[in-house]
Amino acid sequence: MRILILGGDGYLGWPTAMHLSAKGHEVIAVDNYLRRNLSREENCEALYEVPNLQRRASLWKEASGHEVAVRIGNLCDWSFTADIFQEFRPDALVHYAEQPSAPYSMKSREAAALTLQNNLSTTFNVIQAVNQFAPECHIVKLGTMGEYGTPDIDIEEGWIEIEHKGRKQKFLYPRQAGSLYHTTKVLDTDLLWFYVRMWGLRVTDLMQGPVYGVETDENAGREDLYPFLNYDELFGTVFNRFIVQAVAGYPLTVYGKGGQTRGYLDIRDTLQCIRLAVDNPAGKGELRIFNQFVETFSVNRIAEVVRKSGERLGLKVEVKSLPNPRKEMEDHYYNPAHTGLIELGLKPHYLTDETLDRMMQLVMRYRNSIVAERIFRGVKWKA
Ligand SMILES: NC(=O)c1ccc[n+]([C@@H]2O[C@H](COP(=O)([O-])OP(=O)(O)OC[C@H]3O[C@@H](n4cnc5c(N)ncnc54)[C@H](O)[C@@H]3O)[C@@H](O)[C@H]2O)c1
């Protein structure tokens, strides 16, 4: 298949580009380096240097013989986007190209405006370009489990049947996001659902939980092909952050009571899920939604398993509760369904001591590059 990876320089985009090219697909990775530029502006670059996208594509070609073509540009720019679709006419695309940080989106008016404009414009341009140049193209879109929030009832996989005064209909499961970033994902889903109904697009919307890890089958033993490992509050995900905090001797930053529970997955499972979605496309006029995570953890539990991993490796790890800078429930019911991807064939990599220890050992090799002031800044949800 011809597959576009939008956001192909990102934490997940680059491993996906390698993975799908290794499976024999023709892949173009598109990116405008927004993530790198924001990290630099905010003084929160990743733990180790990551070569630019063109350089990584050459390293990957040398290592594997597989090709990833690269286009650098802004997907909010219609003529740039239209040119790529017109030239390539993809069979499928994976849309990662968004500003993905909740704290960044809550940091200032400017950061909120960038997040809203960027995320909705890329999604809008993708929809328009598919309709105009590749109407059969399967859109695989990254949403987030955060679209649902933490309701006091079970979370279904995207849809819920509602019975009202004796009549029934299936609707999108109610959304109540907890940050502006998550709200842009809710708006994306609405936009996609609207155009699926109007234009019969094929869409898979993946409600993904936070991802951890950097090692995949394609980059094993090749640290120059690893994706970013951010450990700062803005762009780091919680497992990755806690592991770096443990190595740095920085008390693990649990917010409030630490009962915040979410669904997590190993980066290798992100790749499996994307491949399964691509190999089994949504039907024409279908908005198919999967909840993309394999197991749930509370923040307290994550702190505990990271602390134990640190102990196994001779580190003394402290856990500290901080006043919660966010507005969120710290103790809540959480029971989301996640059977769709398993039914498609997902074989989960559940978190093991070995996985955690390998990550910890990787970070220990970069111990001297950790900049402690990047770890916590306490972006408040309400000033
Ligand atoms: N990482 C996670 O744990 C996680 C969890 C749930 C959902 N997601 C979603 O998955 C997607 C990928 O996440 P990630 O962690 O790889 O983020 P990332 O920031 O590393 O990757 C996104 C990439 O898109 C690029 N991009 C953004 N706007 C663009 C534009 N206008 N034009 C071209 N490129 C643009 C960025 O430069 C970046 O390289 C995001 O949409 C994110 O919201 C991620």
The ligand as an SDF file (V2000), in Angstrom:
LIG
                    3D

 44 48  0  0  0  0  0  0  0  0999 V2000
    2.3330    9.6740   22.8280 N   0  0  0  0  0  0  0  0  0  0  0  0
    1.2270    9.2970   23.4550 C   0  0  0  0  0  0  0  0  0  0  0  0
    1.2900    8.7300   24.5460 O   0  0  0  0  0  0  0  0  0  0  0  0
   -0.1100    9.5550   22.8280 C   0  0  0  0  0  0  0  0  0  0  0  0
   -1.2560    9.0860   23.4930 C   0  0  0  0  0  0  0  0  0  0  0  0
   -2.5080    9.3000   22.9090 C   0  0  0  0  0  0  0  0  0  0  0  0
   -2.5960    9.9650   21.6970 C   0  0  0  0  0  0  0  0  0  0  0  0
   -1.4650   10.4190   21.0790 N   0  0  0  0  0  0  0  0  0  0  0  0
   -1.6080   11.1180   19.8080 C   0  0  0  0  0  0  0  0  0  0  0  0
   -0.7920   10.4720   18.8400 O   0  0  0  0  0  0  0  0  0  0  0  0
   -0.2400   11.4440   17.9640 C   0  0  0  0  0  0  0  0  0  0  0  0
    1.2770   11.3210   17.9710 C   0  0  0  0  0  0  0  0  0  0  0  0
    1.7610   11.5550   19.2890 O   0  0  0  0  0  0  0  0  0  0  0  0
    3.2830   11.7300   19.5760 P   0  0  0  0  0  0  0  0  0  0  0  0
    3.4790   11.4580   21.0040 O   0  0  0  0  0  0  0  0  0  0  0  0
    4.0470   10.9740   18.5530 O   0  0  0  0  0  0  0  0  0  0  0  0
    3.4580   13.3020   19.3500 O   0  0  0  0  0  0  0  0  0  0  0  0
    4.6250   14.0700   18.5920 P   0  0  0  0  0  0  0  0  0  0  0  0
    4.4780   15.5080   18.8850 O   0  0  0  0  0  0  0  0  0  0  0  0
    5.9470   13.4590   18.8820 O   0  0  0  0  0  0  0  0  0  0  0  0
    4.2670   13.7820   17.0770 O   0  0  0  0  0  0  0  0  0  0  0  0
    3.4370   14.6020   16.2980 C   0  0  0  0  0  0  0  0  0  0  0  0
    4.2550   15.0470   15.0980 C   0  0  0  0  0  0  0  0  0  0  0  0
    3.4030   15.8210   14.2590 O   0  0  0  0  0  0  0  0  0  0  0  0
    4.1250   16.9270   13.8000 C   0  0  0  0  0  0  0  0  0  0  0  0
    3.1700   17.9910   13.4710 N   0  0  0  0  0  0  0  0  0  0  0  0
    2.3330   18.6400   14.3050 C   0  0  0  0  0  0  0  0  0  0  0  0
    1.6390   19.5810   13.6280 N   0  0  0  0  0  0  0  0  0  0  0  0
    2.0360   19.5000   12.3370 C   0  0  0  0  0  0  0  0  0  0  0  0
    1.7040   20.2250   11.1750 C   0  0  0  0  0  0  0  0  0  0  0  0
    0.8440   21.2420   11.2070 N   0  0  0  0  0  0  0  0  0  0  0  0
    2.2840   19.8810    9.9930 N   0  0  0  0  0  0  0  0  0  0  0  0
    3.2030   18.8440    9.9440 C   0  0  0  0  0  0  0  0  0  0  0  0
    3.5690   18.1370   11.0380 N   0  0  0  0  0  0  0  0  0  0  0  0
    2.9920   18.4670   12.2160 C   0  0  0  0  0  0  0  0  0  0  0  0
    5.0460   17.3050   14.9500 C   0  0  0  0  0  0  0  0  0  0  0  0
    6.1690   18.0520   14.5440 O   0  0  0  0  0  0  0  0  0  0  0  0
    5.4290   15.9310   15.5080 C   0  0  0  0  0  0  0  0  0  0  0  0
    6.6290   15.4560   14.9510 O   0  0  0  0  0  0  0  0  0  0  0  0
   -0.7210   12.8020   18.4210 C   0  0  0  0  0  0  0  0  0  0  0  0
   -1.8370   13.1750   17.6490 O   0  0  0  0  0  0  0  0  0  0  0  0
   -1.1210   12.5410   19.8480 C   0  0  0  0  0  0  0  0  0  0  0  0
   -2.1160   13.4190   20.2510 O   0  0  0  0  0  0  0  0  0  0  0  0
   -0.2300   10.2250   21.6280 C   0  0  0  0  0  0  0  0  0  0  0  0
  1  2  1  0
  2  3  2  0
  2  4  1  0
  4  5  1  0
  4 44  2  0
  5  6  2  0
  6  7  1  0
  7  8  2  0
  8  9  1  0
  8 44  1  0
  9 10  1  0
  9 42  1  0
 10 11  1  0
 11 12  1  0
 11 40  1  0
 12 13  1  0
 13 14  1  0
 14 15  2  0
 14 16  1  0
 14 17  1  0
 17 18  1  0
 18 19  2  0
 18 20  1  0
 18 21  1  0
 21 22  1  0
 22 23  1  0
 23 24  1  0
 23 38  1  0
 24 25  1  0
 25 26  1  0
 25 36  1  0
 26 27  1  0
 26 35  1  0
 27 28  2  0
 28 29  1  0
 29 30  1  0
 29 35  2  0
 30 31  1  0
 30 32  2  0
 32 33  1  0
 33 34  2  0
 34 35  1  0
 36 37  1  0
 36 38  1  0
 38 39  1  0
 40 41  1  0
 40 42  1  0
 42 43  1  0
M  CHG  2   8   1  16  -1
M  END
$$$$
